Structure formats: C-alpha cells, structure tokens
Amino acid sequence: MGSTSEAPAGDSAEKKTGEVTMENPSAHAQWKPRVNPWLIAMTVALAAFMEVLDTSIANVALPHIAGNLGASTDEGTWVLTSYLVSNAIVLPLGGWASNLMGRKNFFLLCITIFTVSSFLCAIAPTLPLLLLFRVLQGAGGGGLQPMAQAIMADSFDEKHRGQAFALYGLVAVLAPSIGPSLGGWITDSYSWRWIFYINIPVGILAYVLVTRMVDDPPWIVPNRKHLLNMDYMGLAFLSLAMGGMQIMLDKGEENDWFSSGFIRLFAFVFVFGIVGLVVWELRQKDPLINLKLFKYKNFAICCFLMMLVGGVLNASTVLQPQFLQQLLGYTATNAGMALTAGGLSLVVVMPFAGWATTKFPARNVAATGFVFFAASFWFTTTQLTLDMSFFNASLLRVVQLAPIPFCFISITTAAYVGTPREQSNQVAGLINFVRNIGGSIFIAITGAAVTSRSMHHQALLQEKMSSLYQPYRQVVDGTAGYLDQSFGKHNGAVPAMASVYGELNRQAAMQGYVDVFKMLFWMAVGMILLAFLLNKNKPASGKSDIAMH
C-alpha cells in the first residue's frame, strides 16, 4: 500500500479511494504500518506531549508575562484564552485537513507551525504580538492531539489499542500535571520566554521522527478538491461558537456573568454559532464536523463522558494549586510541585490501565475508574484544611489522578467501537475537542462556584461576629490581650477584630473549596451510571457485541 506521498490527487484520488473501499474491501483489515507500532506511538506521543504541556505551562507565568510586557493581570489572561480559542477551532478540522493533504502531511504541518510560533512567542516584544503568535501556536497545536490519537488507532488492531491509548493517556494527563511546576521553575530560575523556547528542540526532533516513521493508511488519500469544497460556513459557525464561549467563560466571573451586557453579547454569539453549526453540518454532504457520528451510541456516550473527565481533571488541576497559593501561602513553584507526585503516579498506573482495557470490557474498566474517582474527591473533602502539610497536598493529587488512566483509556477505546475505521480522524478530533471544551467549561464553573460558596459561608460565619456571642468574644479578647504587647495597652482590640475577620474569610474560602469538591464527587457518581450504558466489547477477541460498521 502506498504512502501519502505516492497517492494521486484530484479525480484519480477519488477513484483510488473507491478501489480501496469497494473493489478490495479487505485492504483495510490487511494494512499494517511498516514500522513497529510502538515506535510510531512514541513518536506521535512526543509531539502531542509538547502541545498538551503548553496548555498549562504558561499558567503560573502569567503575572511575569503581564509585568514584563507592561500589561495588567486581566490582560495577561488573554495569553491563555487566545491559545484555547484557536486550539478549539482547529481540533475538529483534522478529518477535513487529512482528506485535503494526507494525515501525515497535516501532522507535519502542525508540528512546523507550532514550533515556529513557539519561537515567535519567545521573542515577542509586546502583548499584542504575543497574543497573535499564541493564536498561531494554538492553531498548530490543535491538530497534534487528534492526529496523534488517530495515528495510534490505525497503527494498532482493536485488541491492542487499549495499550496504545495508555501511552497517549499518559501524555494527555501527565503533561498538564507537570506543566505548572515546570513553568514555575523555568520562570523563577530563568525567564518566562524559556517556556516557549523549550518547544523548539522537541518540535524539530518530532518532525524528523514523524518524517521517517509514519505513513498514511490506504484509505487516507489526499484530494485537493477538498480545498474548494471546504465547509467554510461550518468553520465560520464553529469559530463564532468557540470564540463566544471562551470569552464568556473567561470573563464571566469578572463581569458578574449575565448581569453584564458584554457577557450576554458573547453568550448570544455562542448560542447562535452552536445552533448554526449543528443545523448547517447536518445538511452537508461533506461536513467539516461529521455530527452523524453521534448516531453511534458508544461514540455519543463516550463524548459526553470524556467531556466530564476532561472537565473534572482540568478543574481539579486549577483548584488545588489555587487553594495552596491563596489560603496556605504557597509560591507558584511550590504549588506546582505539589501536583508533581500525582503526575508521576500516572507513570505507574497507566500501563496497568492499558492492560486492563485489553482484558476486560471497556465499560467495566471505566465504571471501576469512576468509582475510585468519586472516592478520591470525597477523600479530598475530608482532607482540605488550613494546616494541611505539603505531603498531604501531594497525596491528595496522587489519589485524584490514580483513577484517571482507567477512565481515560477505556473511554477512548470504547469511542471507536462500532464506528467506521475511515472516520478515525473525525472520532479522534471530536473526542479531543469535547475534552478540551469540558476543561474550559468546568474551570469557569468551578471557579465561580468557589467564589459563590465562599461568600455563602462568609455570610453564615459573620452572623457569629457579635460581642453577644461568647466564643467570638473570647477569641477577640484573647487575641487583643496578646496584641496589646505590641500595640500598647487597650490598642489591640481593633487589630484583633481584623485578625479574626481575616481568619473567618480563610475558613469561609476553605469551605467553599470543600463544597466544590463535593460537587465533583457527585458528578463522578453520575459517571459510574453512564458507563454502563456503553455497549460491552470483547477485548480478548478484539470484537464487540455490536456490529462493526
């Protein structure tokens, strides 16, 4: 079977595609990559790791970036938002781009764009230019995750696909876990610009390895007609939806959500874009996003579950270091280091999760993962205290992340069950798309929920701040007596009340975080039930209980 570079374009490409699917239907099953699949998996995982890492490595560097470029902290957040918006827009485009130029060529193009734009981000002299280059970087990165996953899916047979996705899962979960600590260390030790410079050698290495090891399967034949037949209206609706959603989520809490005309405007843009996208794509013969894949029950359920998994994972990744910095006084580097142990635990757990997916039905593995996932969040609610040690903070992260591989790998594996093999690019793109969207939504919702619940507990605690309430009076008098030694006799009362009020706010904020982790616990319980709606596959034989289409 020829590689992408040997395939003809235009009408001949369409003819060859027809020959593969109709005249020789067994070609799909017979094709195997010319290189060991595990070498291919490690190669594409390297590129995906580089991209996933970049979604979180800049988080702790935002104050440094804003200060260095003369921008406010709020303006600095656009460094993240600009990347996420363009990344989300490109994620579903993998199927169309692969049909246009071949999957390998598209993957190489994405690596090139990402690497070059990383260099441009590193040398950006102003914030507007940095934002422009981050948009380019997000566009390049948007194709790396789904294409890496699709290449893995086609390189391994169904029986061994779970083990391959274990490697991809390690990339998808480990990278955002170590990103904050690595970004904090680089920023504190060198400069924020080095968080972009480090992508350059990795990108060059990935480009060379992909060029030498990866080939397109016979059913992916580039056809330049796709450039003229591009679903431009679908792309426009997708851009409106993703741009509106990301701006609404990013600025919602800051602008008091829907009480702001600015937020209502972008909420309307989001709704208009998503409704227009669905209506338009369902009517297209060659849509940008193949929404008809959602007729496959497994795929539809897996998309929803992956959105929840991505959301809960990303939300907890933001919540815990935020808790450590705001309430326990951790530096950005130390808060990131507290997450590192959890990321390293994935290296141990991931192979077992991949093995389990090859031995047991994916839905059983997923349900088991969700049980432990729920337990980990309940455990978190019992351990979050204002005197929590660094060891306990690290332990919490280990407990939270250990179940993730069983959830992630099983869901990814189950998503391909029953879907046409020729749609692997679309499946990969949509699975990654919903995971990223889930992350954006949950980060915004849980952040707002922490604020809301903290204010609720603050109001309840303030009711006790009365001289008529004996415990409060005793604490204030005791603190005042101690402070009199520093401020002079009878001068410690006011700073004592201020000290007690500050502690009250810390207690209220802590309870707000506990409430949000309880919400995540109940969400994980719901995921356990959803897992059993999946069709039961038979991993030992590489088959499933449903017909393969």
ZAMARGU-4260 file (C-alpha; in steps of 0.2 Angstrom, whole numbers, plus 5000, padded with zeros to 4 digits):
<rodrens>
0) 5000/5000/5000 | 5007/5017/4995 | 5011/5031/5007 | 5003/5048/5006 | 5016/5055/4995
5) 5013/5042/4982 | 4994/5045/4981 | 4987/5055/4966 | 4977/5070/4968 | 4960/5076/4961
10) 4949/5063/4952 | 4962/5049/4952 | 4962/5051/4971 | 4943/5048/4972 | 4945/5033/4961
15) 4958/5026/4971 | 4948/5028/4987 | 4934/5019/4979 | 4945/5005/4974 | 4951/5003/4992
20) 4934/5003/4999 | 4924/4994/4986 | 4935/4983/4975 | 4946/4977/4989 | 4936/4979/5005
25) 4949/4968/5014 | 4963/4981/5011 | 4958/4990/5027 | 4960/4975/5038 | 4976/4969/5030
30) 4985/4985/5031 | 4999/4987/5044 | 5012/5000/5047 | 5029/4996/5040 | 5037/5002/5057
35) 5034/4994/5074 | 5018/5002/5080 | 5026/5006/5097 | 5039/5017/5089 | 5025/5026/5079
40) 5016/5028/5096 | 5031/5035/5105 | 5035/5047/5090 | 5017/5055/5089 | 5015/5055/5108
45) 5031/5066/5109 | 5023/5079/5098 | 5006/5078/5107 | 5015/5079/5124 | 5024/5095/5118
50) 5007/5103/5114 | 4997/5097/5129 | 5011/5104/5140 | 5009/5121/5133 | 4991/5122/5138
55) 4996/5123/5156 | 5014/5128/5157 | 5011/5146/5155 | 4998/5147/5169 | 5009/5151/5183
60) 5020/5163/5172 | 5005/5175/5168 | 5010/5188/5181 | 5028/5188/5175 | 5022/5189/5157
65) 5010/5204/5160 | 5023/5213/5171 | 5037/5211/5158 | 5026/5217/5144 | 5018/5231/5153
70) 5000/5224/5154 | 4988/5221/5168 | 4985/5204/5175 | 4967/5203/5167 | 4975/5207/5150
75) 4988/5193/5154 | 4975/5180/5154 | 4972/5183/5136 | 4988/5173/5133 | 4979/5158/5139
80) 4962/5162/5131 | 4969/5166/5113 | 4978/5149/5113 | 4962/5140/5119 | 4951/5148/5106
85) 4961/5144/5091 | 4965/5127/5098 | 4947/5123/5100 | 4943/5129/5082 | 4956/5118/5074
90) 4953/5102/5084 | 4938/5096/5074 | 4947/5101/5057 | 4958/5086/5057 | 4947/5075/5046
95) 4945/5088/5033 | 4963/5093/5033 | 4969/5074/5032 | 4957/5072/5017 | 4965/5088/5009
100) 4983/5084/5011 | 4985/5067/5020 | 4986/5064/5038 | 5005/5063/5039 | 5007/5079/5030
105) 4994/5088/5041 | 5003/5082/5056 | 5020/5088/5050 | 5012/5105/5045 | 5005/5106/5063
110) 5022/5102/5071 | 5030/5116/5060 | 5018/5129/5064 | 5018/5125/5082 | 5037/5125/5083
115) 5039/5141/5073 | 5026/5150/5083 | 5034/5145/5099 | 5050/5154/5094 | 5040/5169/5089
120) 5031/5169/5106 | 5048/5168/5115 | 5054/5184/5106 | 5038/5194/5106 | 5041/5212/5112
125) 5023/5217/5115 | 5007/5209/5122 | 4998/5211/5105 | 5011/5202/5096 | 5012/5188/5109
130) 4993/5186/5108 | 4995/5185/5089 | 5008/5171/5090 | 4999/5162/5103 | 4984/5161/5091
135) 4996/5153/5078 | 5003/5142/5091 | 4985/5136/5096 | 4981/5133/5078 | 4996/5122/5075
140) 4994/5113/5092 | 4975/5110/5088 | 4980/5097/5075 | 4993/5087/5085 | 4982/5079/5098
145) 4968/5071/5087 | 4980/5066/5074 | 4992/5058/5086 | 4977/5048/5093 | 4971/5044/5076
150) 4988/5038/5070 | 4989/5026/5086 | 4971/5020/5082 | 4975/5015/5065 | 4993/5008/5069
155) 4986/4995/5082 | 4972/4982/5080 | 4957/4984/5091 | 4964/4970/5103 | 4980/4980/5107
160) 4973/4998/5105 | 4970/5000/5124 | 4988/4998/5127 | 4992/5011/5114 | 4980/5023/5122
165) 4988/5020/5138 | 5003/5029/5131 | 4993/5043/5124 | 4983/5044/5140 | 5000/5047/5149
170) 5003/5061/5138 | 4986/5069/5140 | 4986/5068/5159 | 5004/5069/5164 | 5008/5085/5153
175) 4995/5096/5162 | 5000/5089/5179 | 5019/5094/5177 | 5015/5109/5167 | 5013/5121/5182
180) 5028/5115/5192 | 5039/5116/5176 | 5033/5133/5171 | 5035/5140/5188 | 5053/5133/5190
185) 5058/5139/5172 | 5050/5157/5176 | 5058/5158/5193 | 5075/5152/5188 | 5077/5159/5170
190) 5063/5169/5161 | 5045/5166/5155 | 5052/5166/5137 | 5060/5149/5140 | 5043/5141/5142
195) 5042/5144/5124 | 5060/5141/5119 | 5060/5123/5126 | 5047/5118/5112 | 5059/5121/5098
200) 5071/5106/5100 | 5057/5095/5104 | 5047/5101/5089 | 5062/5098/5077 | 5065/5080/5084
205) 5047/5076/5082 | 5047/5082/5064 | 5062/5071/5060 | 5055/5056/5068 | 5037/5058/5060
210) 5045/5060/5043 | 5055/5044/5045 | 5042/5033/5054 | 5024/5037/5050 | 5014/5033/5034
215) 4996/5035/5030 | 4985/5020/5028 | 4977/5017/5011 | 4960/5024/5015 | 4968/5041/5018
220) 4971/5048/5001 | 4974/5067/4998 | 4962/5076/4987 | 4965/5094/4983 | 4946/5096/4978
225) 4943/5097/4997 | 4951/5115/4997 | 4937/5121/4985 | 4924/5111/4994 | 4929/5117/5011
230) 4914/5119/5023 | 4918/5137/5026 | 4901/5141/5033 | 4904/5127/5046 | 4921/5134/5050
235) 4913/5151/5052 | 4899/5145/5064 | 4912/5135/5074 | 4924/5150/5076 | 4909/5160/5082
240) 4904/5147/5094 | 4921/5144/5101 | 4926/5162/5102 | 4910/5167/5110 | 4910/5153/5123
245) 4929/5155/5128 | 4927/5174/5130 | 4911/5171/5140 | 4919/5159/5152 | 4935/5168/5154
250) 4927/5185/5158 | 4911/5179/5165 | 4915/5180/5184 | 4925/5196/5182 | 4910/5204/5174
255) 4897/5196/5186 | 4891/5185/5172 | 4874/5188/5164 | 4871/5205/5173 | 4884/5211/5161
260) 4879/5216/5143 | 4897/5211/5137 | 4894/5193/5143 | 4876/5192/5137 | 4883/5198/5119
265) 4896/5184/5119 | 4883/5171/5126 | 4872/5175/5111 | 4887/5173/5099 | 4890/5156/5107
270) 4872/5150/5106 | 4870/5157/5088 | 4886/5149/5082 | 4882/5132/5090 | 4865/5131/5084
275) 4870/5137/5066 | 4884/5124/5067 | 4873/5109/5071 | 4859/5114/5058 | 4872/5118/5044
280) 4883/5102/5047 | 4868/5090/5047 | 4863/5096/5030 | 4880/5095/5022 | 4886/5080/5011
285) 4904/5083/5016 | 4903/5092/5033 | 4918/5100/5042 | 4912/5090/5058 | 4903/5074/5055
290) 4889/5075/5068 | 4881/5060/5061 | 4894/5050/5071 | 4883/5054/5086 | 4871/5041/5079
295) 4883/5028/5086 | 4878/5026/5104 | 4895/5021/5111 | 4903/5036/5102 | 4890/5048/5109
300) 4891/5042/5127 | 4910/5042/5126 | 4910/5060/5120 | 4899/5066/5135 | 4910/5055/5147
305) 4926/5062/5140 | 4919/5080/5142 | 4916/5076/5160 | 4933/5068/5163 | 4942/5082/5155
310) 4932/5095/5164 | 4934/5087/5181 | 4953/5084/5178 | 4956/5102/5172 | 4946/5109/5186
315) 4955/5100/5200 | 4971/5104/5192 | 4967/5123/5194 | 4958/5122/5210 | 4971/5113/5221
320) 4986/5125/5217 | 4974/5140/5218 | 4969/5133/5236 | 4988/5131/5241 | 4993/5148/5235
325) 4978/5158/5241 | 4975/5150/5258 | 4991/5142/5263 | 5003/5155/5256 | 5012/5143/5243
330) 5023/5151/5230 | 5019/5146/5212 | 5033/5134/5211 | 5029/5125/5227 | 5011/5124/5222
335) 5016/5116/5205 | 5027/5104/5214 | 5013/5098/5225 | 5005/5092/5209 | 5020/5083/5203
340) 5018/5067/5213 | 5001/5065/5206 | 5008/5066/5188 | 5022/5054/5192 | 5010/5041/5199
345) 5002/5040/5182 | 5018/5033/5175 | 5015/5018/5187 | 4996/5017/5184 | 4995/5020/5166
350) 5002/5003/5160 | 4990/4993/5172 | 4975/5003/5165 | 4981/4999/5147 | 4982/4981/5151
355) 4965/4981/5160 | 4957/4988/5144 | 4964/4973/5134 | 4957/4960/5147 | 4940/4967/5152
360) 4926/4976/5144 | 4929/4995/5142 | 4913/5000/5151 | 4918/4989/5166 | 4935/4997/5167
365) 4928/5014/5165 | 4915/5011/5179 | 4929/5005/5191 | 4939/5020/5187 | 4924/5032/5191
370) 4921/5023/5207 | 4939/5027/5213 | 4937/5044/5205 | 4922/5048/5216 | 4931/5041/5231
375) 4946/5052/5228 | 4935/5068/5228 | 4926/5063/5244 | 4943/5059/5252 | 4948/5077/5246
380) 4934/5085/5255 | 4939/5077/5272 | 4957/5082/5270 | 4956/5100/5264 | 4962/5110/5280
385) 4971/5127/5283 | 4985/5117/5291 | 4987/5104/5278 | 5005/5099/5275 | 5014/5098/5259
390) 5014/5079/5260 | 4995/5078/5262 | 4993/5091/5247 | 5004/5079/5236 | 4995/5064/5242
395) 4978/5072/5238 | 4984/5074/5220 | 4990/5056/5219 | 4973/5050/5225 | 4964/5061/5212
400) 4975/5056/5197 | 4977/5037/5200 | 4960/5033/5193 | 4961/5044/5178 | 4970/5032/5167
405) 4956/5019/5169 | 4943/5032/5164 | 4953/5040/5150 | 4959/5024/5141 | 4943/5014/5142
410) 4933/5029/5136 | 4944/5032/5122 | 4945/5014/5117 | 4926/5012/5118 | 4923/5028/5107
415) 4930/5018/5092 | 4919/5003/5094 | 4906/5002/5080 | 4912/5017/5071 | 4919/5016/5053
420) 4938/5015/5053 | 4938/5028/5039 | 4931/5040/5052 | 4946/5038/5064 | 4952/5056/5061
425) 4934/5063/5065 | 4932/5052/5080 | 4949/5057/5087 | 4946/5076/5083 | 4929/5076/5092
430) 4935/5066/5107 | 4949/5078/5110 | 4938/5093/5106 | 4925/5088/5119 | 4938/5085/5132
435) 4946/5102/5129 | 4928/5110/5129 | 4924/5101/5146 | 4940/5108/5153 | 4936/5126/5148
440) 4918/5125/5155 | 4922/5116/5171 | 4937/5128/5175 | 4925/5143/5174 | 4910/5135/5183
445) 4920/5128/5197 | 4930/5145/5199 | 4913/5154/5200 | 4906/5141/5212 | 4921/5143/5224
450) 4918/5162/5225 | 4899/5159/5227 | 4901/5146/5241 | 4914/5156/5250 | 4903/5171/5251
455) 4889/5160/5257 | 4899/5153/5271 | 4906/5170/5275 | 4889/5177/5277 | 4885/5162/5289
460) 4901/5165/5299 | 4898/5184/5300 | 4882/5181/5309 | 4893/5175/5324 | 4904/5190/5324
465) 4894/5199/5338 | 4900/5204/5355 | 4885/5195/5362 | 4892/5178/5355 | 4903/5172/5369
470) 4915/5161/5359 | 4918/5176/5347 | 4921/5187/5362 | 4933/5175/5370 | 4944/5174/5354
475) 4944/5193/5351 | 4948/5196/5369 | 4962/5183/5369 | 4969/5190/5353 | 4968/5208/5359
480) 4977/5204/5375 | 4991/5196/5365 | 4992/5211/5353 | 4992/5224/5367 | 5010/5219/5370
485) 5015/5225/5353 | 5002/5240/5350 | 5001/5246/5368 | 4988/5243/5382 | 4970/5244/5375
490) 4976/5246/5357 | 4975/5228/5352 | 4956/5227/5351 | 4955/5234/5333 | 4969/5223/5325
495) 4962/5208/5335 | 4945/5210/5326 | 4954/5212/5310 | 4964/5196/5313 | 4948/5186/5317
500) 4939/5193/5302 | 4954/5188/5291 | 4953/5170/5298 | 4935/5170/5296 | 4937/5174/5277
505) 4950/5160/5276 | 4938/5147/5284 | 4924/5153/5273 | 4935/5151/5257 | 4941/5134/5263
510) 4923/5128/5265 | 4919/5135/5248 | 4933/5123/5240 | 4926/5109/5250 | 4909/5112/5243
515) 4915/5112/5225 | 4925/5095/5228 | 4909/5088/5234 | 4900/5094/5218 | 4914/5084/5208
520) 4911/5069/5219 | 4893/5068/5214 | 4897/5071/5196 | 4909/5056/5197 | 4895/5046/5204
525) 4884/5050/5189 | 4898/5045/5178 | 4898/5027/5185 | 4880/5025/5180 | 4883/5032/5162
530) 4897/5020/5160 | 4885/5005/5160 | 4876/5012/5145 | 4890/5008/5134 | 4890/4993/5123
535) 4900/4979/5130 | 4915/4975/5119 | 4925/4958/5120 | 4943/4964/5121 | 4951/4947/5121
540) 4945/4943/5104 | 4945/4961/5098 | 4927/4961/5094 | 4911/4969/5102 | 4893/4965/5105
545) 4888/4977/5091 | 4890/4976/5073 | 4906/4984/5066 | 4900/4997/5053
</rodrens>
